Amino acid sequence: MIKSHKQLTASLLVSAALAVCLGVISPQPAAAASLSSSSSVTASAATAIIESSVRLRITPSTSGTVLTYLKEGEIVTILEKTNSYWYKVRTATGTVGYTSTGEQYISLISGNGGGSGTVTPVPTTPATPSQGNTIESVIAAGMKYLGTPYEFGSSRSNTNTFDCSDFIRQMFLDAANFKLPADSRQQGDWVKQKGTAVTNISALKRGDLMFFMDYKGSSASAYAGIDKSTARISHVAIYLGNGQILHTYSVASGGVRVDNLSASWMNRFLFGGSVIR
């Protein structure tokens, strides 16, 4: 009986090894197995802002190897809350690691701006193939203009210079032969009329337009009490995903550029939405 049991066990082990070799079963690394058993309380990815410089480690431990330092104002995607002390996050450049959950280091993005609290998960419904292709074409068209000088009230008849709304308009004209309204307020009205407007940054999708109010100061308190539903739009950008935007906003900034969604930009955010439906 014992001999038969040993023979059966040996047979099962040989079969399992053969399945792995043939690719029927994928072996699971020890690190992945450990991760799957962690106490994850964040089922969907959410967005957060780094409040002060903090280490990003390869494992959820203070003895873990440091991958890099997350800088103040950097936007990250929270993949899970491993436990009370560690978030698993992905940076805008795609690096994945673990960082502290301490409020002095990181704040979840909620509503119209920064701050800790409950985050609405990023929608997981993908764009249709045709939508996705068009969005990527629009973004690629915009990237070709990186470094193009900024000019307030730029001519809509050439691409020598851009202001923010002229640049957005040109991207869609080049890639989709679609002519958006000429200024940012009209573009914002257009998005609202199409019924795609959202006020939660974490609900934005790659390719959505983002609309901002006037700069009032670098701190969140400078925007306290402002009714953002009626605030005047003064800037528009296109969202690239992973906390990055493509836009142009001043001569001093160097013209068309890619920026991280810093706390300053997030404090000014009013709403965003899709042009491609």
C-alpha positions in Angstrom: 0.0 0.0 0.0 2.8 2.4 1.0 4.8 1.4 -2.1 1.8 2.0 -4.3 1.3 5.5 -2.8 5.0 6.4 -3.4 4.7 5.2 -7.0 1.6 7.3 -7.6 3.3 10.4 -6.1 6.4 9.9 -8.2 4.2 9.5 -11.3 2.4 12.7 -10.6 5.6 14.6 -10.1 7.0 13.4 -13.4 3.8 14.3 -15.2 3.8 17.8 -13.7 7.5 18.4 -14.6 6.7 17.2 -18.2 3.7 19.6 -18.4 6.0 22.5 -17.4 8.6 21.5 -20.0 6.0 21.3 -22.7 4.5 24.6 -21.8 1.2 23.2 -20.6 1.7 24.7 -17.2 3.7 27.9 -16.5 5.9 27.7 -13.5 5.1 30.4 -10.9 8.1 32.3 -9.5 8.4 32.4 -5.7 8.1 36.2 -5.7 4.8 36.0 -7.7 3.4 33.4 -5.4 4.2 35.5 -2.4 2.6 38.6 -4.0 -0.6 36.8 -4.8 -1.1 35.9 -1.2 -0.5 39.5 0.0 -3.3 41.5 1.6 -4.3 43.5 -1.4 -7.1 46.0 -0.7 -7.0 47.9 -4.0 -8.6 45.7 -6.7 -8.3 48.3 -9.5 -5.5 50.7 -10.4 -5.8 54.2 -8.9 -3.8 57.3 -9.3 -1.7 59.1 -6.6 0.7 62.0 -6.3 4.0 62.0 -4.5 4.0 64.6 -1.7 7.7 64.4 -0.9 10.7 62.4 -2.1 10.4 58.7 -1.2 12.2 55.5 -2.1 10.8 52.9 -4.6 11.9 49.5 -3.6 12.0 46.1 -5.3 10.2 44.4 -2.3 7.8 45.7 0.4 10.5 46.0 3.0 12.9 48.6 4.3 15.7 46.2 3.5 14.5 45.9 -0.1 16.8 47.1 -2.9 16.1 50.7 -3.9 15.0 51.0 -7.6 14.8 54.8 -7.7 13.5 57.8 -5.8 10.0 59.1 -6.5 10.1 62.9 -6.6 7.6 65.4 -5.2 4.8 66.1 -7.7 5.3 62.8 -9.6 2.2 60.9 -10.5 2.1 57.1 -10.0 -0.5 54.4 -10.5 -1.3 52.4 -7.3 -1.6 48.7 -8.3 -2.4 47.4 -4.9 -2.1 48.1 -1.2 0.1 45.2 -0.1 -0.4 45.9 3.6 -0.7 48.9 6.0 2.8 50.1 5.2 3.4 49.5 1.5 1.8 50.3 -1.9 2.8 48.5 -5.0 3.0 51.3 -7.7 3.9 51.9 -11.3 5.7 55.1 -12.3 5.0 57.1 -15.5 8.0 55.4 -17.1 6.7 51.9 -16.3 8.9 51.0 -13.3 7.0 48.8 -10.8 8.0 48.6 -7.1 6.9 49.3 -3.6 6.7 52.5 -1.6 5.4 53.8 1.7 1.7 54.4 2.3 2.6 57.3 4.6 0.4 60.4 4.0 3.5 62.6 4.2 4.9 60.7 1.1 1.9 59.9 -1.1 -1.7 61.1 -1.5 -4.5 59.4 -3.5 -6.1 61.6 -6.1 -9.8 62.2 -5.4 -12.3 64.5 -7.1 -11.0 67.6 -8.9 -7.5 67.7 -7.3 -5.0 66.1 -5.0 -5.5 64.9 -1.5 -6.0 61.7 0.3 -9.3 59.8 0.2 -11.2 57.1 -1.7 -10.2 56.9 -5.4 -12.6 56.1 -8.2 -10.8 53.3 -10.1 -9.6 53.9 -13.6 -12.2 52.5 -16.0 -11.2 49.1 -17.3 -13.4 49.1 -20.4 -10.9 49.4 -23.4 -11.5 51.6 -26.4 -12.7 49.8 -29.5 -9.9 49.1 -32.0 -11.0 51.9 -34.3 -11.1 54.4 -31.4 -7.7 53.2 -30.1 -6.1 53.5 -33.5 -7.4 57.1 -34.0 -6.3 58.2 -30.5 -2.8 56.8 -31.1 -2.7 58.6 -34.5 -3.7 61.9 -32.8 -1.1 61.6 -30.1 1.6 60.6 -32.7 0.6 63.7 -34.7 1.0 65.9 -31.6 4.4 64.4 -30.8 5.8 65.5 -34.1 5.4 69.1 -32.9 7.5 68.7 -29.8 9.4 71.9 -29.3 7.3 74.1 -31.6 7.3 77.6 -30.1 4.4 78.9 -28.1 2.5 82.0 -29.2 -0.6 83.3 -27.5 -3.3 83.8 -30.1 -1.3 81.9 -32.7 -2.5 81.7 -36.3 -4.8 78.8 -37.1 -3.6 78.8 -40.7 0.0 77.6 -40.1 1.9 75.3 -37.7 4.9 77.6 -37.0 3.7 78.5 -33.5 0.9 77.2 -31.3 -1.1 78.3 -28.2 -2.7 75.5 -26.2 -6.1 75.2 -28.1 -4.5 75.7 -31.5 -2.1 72.8 -30.8 -5.0 70.5 -29.7 -7.0 71.5 -32.7 -4.1 70.8 -35.1 -3.5 67.3 -33.7 -7.0 66.2 -34.5 -7.0 68.0 -37.8 -3.7 66.2 -38.9 -4.6 62.7 -37.7 -8.4 62.5 -38.0 -9.3 65.3 -40.4 -11.5 66.5 -37.6 -11.8 70.2 -36.9 -12.4 71.1 -33.2 -13.5 74.6 -32.2 -10.8 77.2 -32.2 -10.4 78.0 -28.5 -10.2 76.1 -25.2 -13.6 77.2 -23.8 -15.4 76.2 -27.0 -13.5 72.9 -27.0 -14.6 72.4 -23.4 -18.2 73.1 -24.3 -18.0 70.7 -27.1 -16.8 67.9 -24.9 -19.6 68.6 -22.4 -22.2 68.6 -25.1 -21.1 65.2 -26.2 -21.7 63.9 -22.7 -18.2 62.5 -22.0 -17.0 65.0 -19.4 -15.6 63.7 -16.1 -14.3 65.7 -13.1 -12.3 62.9 -11.5 -8.7 62.7 -12.8 -8.5 59.0 -12.2 -11.4 58.4 -14.6 -9.5 59.9 -17.6 -8.4 57.7 -20.5 -5.5 58.1 -22.8 -6.4 60.6 -25.5 -8.9 62.5 -23.4 -8.7 66.3 -23.3 -8.1 68.0 -20.0 -9.3 71.5 -19.1 -7.8 73.8 -16.5 -8.6 77.1 -14.8 -6.3 80.1 -14.2 -3.3 79.6 -12.0 -4.0 80.9 -8.4 -0.9 79.5 -6.6 1.1 76.4 -6.0 -0.8 75.2 -2.9 -4.2 73.4 -2.8 -5.4 76.1 -0.3 -5.2 78.7 -3.0 -8.1 77.0 -4.8 -10.3 76.3 -1.7 -13.8 77.5 -2.1 -13.7 77.9 -5.8 -16.7 76.5 -7.7 -14.9 74.6 -10.4 -18.2 73.8 -12.2 -18.4 77.5 -13.2 -14.7 78.4 -13.3 -13.4 79.8 -16.6 -11.3 77.5 -18.7 -7.8 79.0 -19.5 -5.9 75.9 -20.7 -6.3 72.6 -22.5 -4.0 69.6 -22.8 -4.3 66.0 -24.0 -3.9 63.2 -21.5 -1.3 60.5 -22.3 -2.0 58.2 -19.4 0.3 57.4 -16.5 0.0 60.9 -15.1 1.4 62.7 -18.2 0.0 65.4 -20.5 1.0 66.7 -23.9 0.5 70.5 -24.3 1.9 73.9 -24.7 1.5 76.8 -22.4 4.2 79.5 -22.4 7.2 80.8 -24.3 9.4 80.2 -21.2 8.4 76.5 -21.1 9.9 75.8 -24.5 6.7 75.3 -26.5 5.0 71.9 -27.1 6.1 69.5 -24.4 5.2 66.4 -22.3 4.8 67.1 -18.6 3.9 65.2 -15.5 0.6 66.1 -13.8 2.1 68.0 -11.0 0.2 69.1 -7.9 -0.1 72.6 -9.5 -1.8 71.3 -12.6 -4.0 69.0 -10.6 -5.2 71.8 -8.4 -6.3 73.7 -11.6 -8.0 70.8 -13.2 -11.7 71.4 -14.0 -12.9 68.4 -16.1 -11.8 66.2 -19.0 -13.4 64.0 -21.7 -13.1 62.2 -25.0 -13.3 63.7 -28.5 -13.2 60.3 -30.2 -16.4 58.2 -29.6 
